[in-house]
Amino acid sequence: MTDLERQCIDAGIKMTGQRRTILKVLSDATDHPSVEDVYQRAKEHDASISIATVYRTLHLLDDMNLVQRHDFNQNFARFEVNLEHHHHLVDLETGRVIEFQNEELEELKARIADELGYELVDHRLELYGRRKKK
């Protein structure tokens, strides 16, 4: 059983075969797949999965905070498993999404919130850029 499956069960989500397939697709993803990507990959494992099932499952997982939904300034959503805190840099030319972590940035965000009189409880950071010309 994967960590994501365990989290779903702990959250009270009934684990059907189709949901397990969708969870496997999400867990195996090295990118940030769209609904259509998840659907196409899931159909390779279970031809009976409908796009409506994928939409409903992703919506449920998002509501339960088990996946994160990202727009990345595109006209469609992309998803990822919500297991670890990280940020994203989106290449505006290719659409590639690069994940990164930075301890100095984490400390700066907490310090800014503290200086403004707040305890930081959640945040999301997305950077957008183009490769530098050499």
N, C-alpha and C positions, 0 to 999 in steps of 0.2 A: 504494500500500500504506500502510495506517495504521500509526501507532506501535505500536498494540496487536498488529496482525498481525505486524509485524517482531519484537516481543518474543516472540510465540508461536513463530514459526519459529526464532528464536534459542534458545528453550528446548526445541526438538525436538518441538513439537506439530505433528502433521499437519494441514494446513489444508484441510478439506473445504469444499464450498460452504455446507453448513448451519452450520458453525462460523464461516465468514466472515460469514454473515447475522447470527448471534448477536453477533459482535464488533461489527458495524456498529450494531446496536441499542444495545449497551452504550456504544459511542463517541459515538453521537448523543444519548444520554439526558441531559436536563438535570435530571432528578430522580434518585432512587435506586430503580430499579424492583425489584419483587419478581420471583420466578420466573414467576409468572403474567403479570405485565406484560411481561417479556421474551418469553415464549411468544406472547402475543397480538400483540405488535409484530413478532416474527419471522415469524409466520404471514401477515402482510400482504405480506411479501416472498417467502416460500416456503411454500406451503400444505402441503408434505410434511413440515415439521418437526414432530416429536412433542414433547410435554412431557418425555418421558424423555430425549431428546437435549438439551434445554435444561438439565435437572437435571444430567446427566452433564458437559456442557460447563462449566457454572458451577462445579461441584465441582472439575473439573480446573483451571480458571483460578484458583480460590481456593487449591488446593493448590500451584500454581506462583507464588502471590503476585502474580498479574497483575490480579486484582480483589480488592476487599475486601468481605467479607460483614458486614453490620450487622444487629443485631436491633432497636435503638432502643426497647427495652422493649415490643416488639410480639410477637404470636404468629406472626410470619412473618419470613423474612430478606429483606433488601434488598441490592442490589449496586451497586458503582460501580467504574469503571476505576481502577486503582491507579497513577496517573501522577504525582501531586504530593501533597505532605504538606499536610494541612489538618485542621480540626476541624469538629464539627457542633453546631449548636444546634437542638433539636427542639421545635417548637411543640406543646405537649401538647393544645391544643384542636383544631388542624387537622391535625396530623401532618406539617406542612410541615417539611422539613429544610433548614436554612440553613448553607452552608459558609462558614468564615471562617479567616483566618490572622492571627496576631498575633505580631510579633517579640518584644515584651516577655514574652509568655507562653513563647515558645520559650527565651529566655534564663533565665527563672525555673525551668523544668523541668530544664534542664541544670545550673543552679546547685544545685538541690535534690538531684539525683542525685549531683553532685560532693561536696556536703557530707556525704552519707551514704556516701561512699566508692565510688561507682559511676560508670561511664561509661554514659550513656544511649544505648541502641542502638535502641530502638523504644518506642512508646507510642501510645495512642489516647485521645482526650478527647471525650466527648459531654456536652453541657449540655442540660438539659431546662427549659423555662420556659413561662410564659403572658405574653401581652401585658399591659403595665401599663395599668390603668384610668386614664383622664384625668379 
